[in-house]
Amino acid sequence: MFLGECISFLKIPSRKMQTEYFKWLNWIIDAYSFSTIFCFFIFASLQAVIILTYVLFLVSFTVTPMQIFAIGVVTILMTLVGLILGLLASFISNNEFHAIQVIPLVTFPLIFLSDMIWDIEGFPLGIQLVSYLLPLTHTNSAMRDIFLKNYSL
């Protein structure tokens, strides 16, 4: 999803060109941007539902409907964050090759510093502060709290 978002938004003309030369295109390009984001969101939500259903069949403990709802909400919010990160990466990229090079710069810190693989408490203080700024850290914490501790939203 992140990769598709990065590359697809490279085709949209820059905002500076729109406002200086083609003012009548602003509405068309904004509508195109919104519809593209909406379609990506629908597709990502469908992916999230499929993955969530598969994961729920794999877990060996009972899951309440309220937990499923809370996990769904957290997953949808993380989908929106992924779309926004994809937009950000596409706006700082010049072409598709550059966008593909930017992706590891965004995804690897998210994975390694988000308490997914290693415990944050074992990190030095500076890296702990950086990891608390990452959205995936809070998503992992929320998922653990919902699944294991039976917390609600």
N, C-alpha and C positions, 0 to 999 in steps of 0.2 A: 504494500500500500504506500509506504513511504517513498519507494523508488518510483512508482507510477506517478505519484503527486509531484515529485521533483522534476521529472522529465516532461510531464504534460503541460506544466505551467510555463515552460520555457518558450512556448509558442505565442504567448500573449505579448503584444507590444508594450513597451515601457510606458509608464504613466506620463512621463515628460513629453513623449512624442504625441500622446493622445491630446493633452491639454493645449499644446502649442499649435498643432497643425490640423488635427482632426477632431474638433470639439463635438461634432455630431456622432462620432463613433464611441464616445464615452458610455452612453447607455447600452449600446450593443455589446461592448467588451465587458462591462460590468455584469450584464445579464449572462454572458458566456461564462464569466468567472464564477458567478453564483451557481449556475446550473452544473458546471464541472465539479465544484466543491460538493454540491448536493448529491450528484451521482456517485462521486467517490465515497461520500459518507454512507450512502445506502449500500454500496458494494462492501465497504468495510464492516458495516453493521451486520450484513448477511454472513460475512466470513466469521465475525465474532460469535454469532449465534451458532454456526456450525461447530466451531471449535469448543464453545462452552457446552454444547450438547454432548460432544465427544468426551470432554473432560468429566462431565457429570456421570457418564456411564462408567468411567474408569475408577472413580473414587469408591472406596470400600465402606465409607461411613454414610450415615443418613444426612441428607441435606434438605432443609425446610424450604418451602416456597418463598419465604421472605429472604432467605439467604440467596436463592437463585435470582430474585429481583434485585437485591443489593449488588450482587456480582455483575449482573447485566448493566446496571447503572454505571458502575465503576468502569466496566469494559467500554461502554459507549463514550464516557468522558475521556478515556485513554485513546479511543479512536479519534476523537476531535483533536487531541494533543498531537497525535501522529500526523493528522492532516495539516495542522498548523506548522509543525516542524518540516514537513515536506514542502509547504509553501515557502517557508523561510529559506530552505536550501535551494529551491528553484529560483528565488529572487536574487540570491547572491552568486548563482552560477551563470556563466556565459553561454554554455552549450551543454549537450547531453554528456559528453565526455567529462566535463568539469563537474557536472551534477553527480555522476557516478563516483568521482573521486571525493566529493564532499560527504557522501553517505557514511563511510567508515568513521569520519571525524565526529559524526553525530551519534551513530549507533553504538560504537564501542565504549565510549564513556558512560552512556546510559546503561549498558549491560553490566559493565565491570564495577561501576560505582553505585549501583542501585540496590544493594543488599540482596541481589538475586543469586550471586555465586558466593561471595564472601560477606562476612558479618561486618557491618559498618563500624562497630565498636572497636575493631582491631586496627582501623586505619588511623593515621596521624590526624591531628586536629584540623589542619587545613583541608585535607581531603574529605574529612567528615563534613565540614561546612559546605564544600562543593557538592557532595553527594546529597545533602539535604535540599539543595536547590533544584535537583533533577526531579522531573515529574514521576519517573518510573519508581523512584524510591518510595514515594507516598502511595503509589498504586500497589506495590508489593506489600507494603505494610497494611493497607486496607484489605487486600485479598486475604492475607494471613489472619487478620482480625475477624473477618467475616466467616472464613472457612473454619478456622481452628478454635477461636474464642467465642463464636456465635454472637458477635457484635452486630448491631444494625447500623444503618447509615446515620 
